[in-house]
Amino acid sequence: MDLETCIAKARRLARATTSGISDRDAVDWVNSAQKKFAKDVHGLTKEEYLSLAPRFDIQANFAIRLTITGGTNALAATDVVICAASSLDQTGTQVAAALQVAILALAPTTLTVTWDLSAWKFTIDAIDSTSITLAAPSNITYINALSLLGLTAEETVSTEVIGDIPENCNLDISLPNDFLSIISNPEWDGEPLYPAPWSEFISPLSTGTPTHYSIMGKRLRLNPMPLSQKMLHIWYKYIPEDFVEISGYQECGLTTRTLVTESGLTAATQYYFKVTVEGVQVEYNITTGTTTIFASIITLMNTACLGICTWSLVNGDLRCTSDNTSGSSSIVLAIGTTGTDLFGTLTGWTAFEDSVPGEALDDLGVDDEWAMAIVYYTAYLMAMDNFEYTVADRQFVNYKMEVNNHILNMANNNTKIEPPYDIEPPLPEVIL
C-alpha cells in the first residue's frame, strides 16, 4: 500500500476531509503510526542481501614512496602523502582521486590513479615512463600505506603498477539504514555464520570464506575477510523510516542569504510575484513594513500564499514549496507584472533555478499484510484531532486487533498457514 492510498483510507475511516486534515499533517501522522506499530510489535522483520563495498580510512600521514623513470611524468624517489586531510569510509574511487592529486602536485602532469570497481584494485599509470617503482616512505613520521592500497604485491605491466585487493578493505559492511537488531545468524553463500566478540574483528588480516560475524551499530564485520561477493543474507528487525518531503519546489538562485540578511526591497512598498501551483498561476502581492530583512519578507509571503505554498530559506536560497504532498505537485515562479516585481528587486537575483517536481509516493514501510494497522492508527489520530472520539475509539480497537494478530503470527511462526489435513495422523501407540 502506498502513502496516498493509506491517507485516503484513513481520512474515510476518520470521517475527515482534505480541508480538515492537510496532506502535510496526514504524512506526519502516517510516520507516527508506522513507528507506533513497529514498537508495539517489538520491531518489524525484514530480510536483505548485502553487497560488499570496499571502504578505506585514510590519514594525513599515510604515504608511499614513488619513483618514475623516463617520460613526461618522471619523478625522483619521493614520499607521497596519499591525502591532504584525514577521512573515514572513503570509496576506492575517492582514494584514487586523492592520491592522483597528491602525485600530480609533485611534478607529473598526465599520470593517473584509478580504482577498478569490479576487481577491487588500484592502478597507477605513468603513461610513457620506462619504469615505475613503489616502496615504503623514508620519512619516519609517515605511515606506510602500501598495504592499505594493496600495493605490496603489485604487478608492473609496462608503465602501470596494478595492485592486489587491499588489506581489510572489506572489513566493514554497511547494514541497512533501518536496521535495528539481528534476528538470526546471517548466511554467507548459504552457510550460517556464527557470532564472535567484536574484539576478534578489529583487524582480522586473514582472508577467505567467512565463518563468523559481529555487529557494532550499523556495521557488520566478517572473519575471514571475503575477497569476492557471495550471497550475504540477513534477517533483521527494523523500524520504518519517515516519509521525507515529497512536494515540488523552486528556488530563486540566491546564495549565502540568512534570515537577517537585507533583501534589497524598500520599506512600506508594494511588490508583486507570480506562483504557478499544479498548473494554476496566481499573482500575489505584499506590502513591506519597516524592516526588509528576509525573515520579515518570508513572513509576508507565507501569509499571502497561506495553504498554497510555503516560502523558506534553504542553503542560503529563497525556496517556494508546494503545500500539496500528493507526489505530483509542482511549483513554477514568475516575475510580477501588475506592479513592482519582487524577485527582480531582491539583491543579487538574476534568474530562477530549475523547478523540481514532487517525488512519486512511496510504499509504506510495512508489508501489505499489515498495512491496515497503519491506516487504523492514522485514522485514530485524525479522528482525535477532529474531536470525533467515538470514531477514534473504534479505529484504535481495530488497530489493537492488528497488533495482536501480528504478535500471535510471529509467536506461532505464521498461524495463517493451514496444517496439511489431507495427511492422516499416526495411529496411537498401543501398550499391551
Helices and strands as residue ranges (DSSP letters): H 3-14, H 23-40, E 44-50, E 56-58, E 62-69, E 75-81, E 87-90, H 92-104, E 112-116, E 121-125, E 131-135, E 143-144, H 146-149, E 155-157, E 160-162, E 172-174, E 179-182, E 187-188, E 191-192, E 194-195, G 198-201, E 212-216, E 219-223, E 232-238, E 249-251, E 270-277, E 280-287, H 294-304, E 309-314, E 317-322, E 331-335, G 343-345, G 368-370, H 371-385, H 389-411
